[in-house]
């Protein structure tokens, strides 16, 4: 007679075996980042980097325009994320970061 524990372990074992042997598990490959790309990403991940300066300026200009239209209060601030490296910055109307 089969117990519930035996059925449960058999079910889990069969699913685990099927998952390990399926072709979908062979689709994942780990690749190293080339050295030049790694250096470029590391350089982009600093608040003082040139590409962040233009992002912060455009975000601040947009924030000031919305404050001028009355859409936001005078002391509003906004969180901005860099689309390249994912860094997050807080932009305020007075220019403090």
Buried (B, 14 or more C-beta within 10 A) or exposed (E): EEEEEEEEEEEEEEEEEEEEEEEEEEEEEEEEEEEEEEEBEEEBBEEEBEBBEEBBEEBBEEBBEBBEEEEBEEEBBBEBEBEBBEBEBEBEBEEEE
